[in-house]
Amino acid sequence: MTLKEALTKSNEEMATLRATLEEKAKSSGLNAYIGFESLGEGVPILIKDNIQVTGWSVTAGSKILQGYIAPYNATVIDNLKSKGMMAFGRANMDEFAMGSTTESSFYGATLNPHGNNRVPGGSSGGSAAAVAGGIAIAALGSDTGGSIRQPAAYCGVVGMKPTYGRVSRFGLGAYASSLDQIGPIAQNVEDAAILYDAIKGHDDKDSTSADFEIEDIANHLNSDVKLTIAVIDSYVAQADADIQKAFAYTVAKLEDAGHTIVHKELSNTKYDIATYYVLATAEAATNLARYDGVRYGKRAASKNTEELFYNTRSEGFGDEVKRRIMLGNFVLSSGYYDAYYVKAQKVRHLIRDEFNAIFEEADLILSPVAPAVAPKVGASQDPLEMYKSDMYTIAINLAGLPAISLPVASNDEGMPVGLQLIAKAFNEKTLFNGAMSMEKVVNYNNN
Ligand code: GLN
């Protein structure tokens, strides 16, 4: 059942659906859900474990937050309620949204429903796997450097990252505050637009929230638009054969449908990963300083205050989170601050300016989401290799742009390939129209 269909059903039918989803989720073996709480009546939307829901456990997939209960709703949760939807179930995720595979969760790894012992991607892997596996109608994830779009691509579903500032971050557990956005993961583009409409909008409780409203999109979607779509050939050439093949197929289909393809260059892409991992870790180190054993969740045994901080953080955080805290504190430390942090901020501006220059001449950019299909469970042991797999998603967060990932093809093993469309800031309308058109012409679900 799609989200659009579910919204026409009664509360009784939705209550039955919730029971069915729970039962199916438990027997699926995917480990996509880590809880089955439910918040009132309405169409059930699965919620990533870093979004606050009153009275629910919220742990961001971490041991350090075990036992912590959210005292309030994130704004997106209140917004859902006003649109006939409601929070149902907790989605598994990489610890503190740091990762690309959903293997770093305290609750164990989530599996990709397409089988072959593959990861679902991350960090919103539970959300994407559940939607793809038919055990959630739609879900909320968060995207700091690709965590909605990449798992959506790996699992063959639609994932959308809104423009920075379009969706309130109030009640989202902070990873890197200047990059984080909450967004929808859904079965198709229209459902993603419905969910995006529900959660978007200005919020006084988030000082980075854009203070102007824009019209709802889902009711006015138009898949017959003719757009100018830019492709970055040198960018695409770095992906593997599966992705390149799917990319060429999609470009041909878009041209057949009457869109104009233009070829552009981005000269700073080689700096994307370094820039992101300097800025994201700097912000993460700062944001995660609050987990000290005093205010939230777990408290380790200790004899004095210093030991309390030390033991709580040593026992509570996993390896990847510790690695990022160390890296973040390093780039912020005196002597290195100018060389790394300040320089990365400057490069971030250059990256954004380059995207904006392309949007002078094109409505959208078409790009891969990841350089390959989902890797096997256990194959991503080298952190640097994992960071490199974020090469196509992180620049969009650095530039604050909206983007949507949708499935276009499968490789020979049946693993999905997703591609993303990227739009100018606050131009979600063109983004969704382009995605509707692309969804129609690639015809993924019937291939
Ligand atoms: N894989 C990226 C990281 O680990 C992105 C994560 C995200 O978007 N939350 O930082």
Boltz pocket constraint, residues with backbone or C-beta under 6 A from the ligand:
constraints:
  - pocket:
      binder: B
      contacts: [[A, 96], [A, 97], [A, 98], [A, 99], [A, 100], [A, 122], [A, 123], [A, 142], [A, 143], [A, 144], [A, 145], [A, 146], [A, 147], [A, 148], [A, 175], [A, 280], [A, 386], [A, 390]]
      max_distance: 6.0
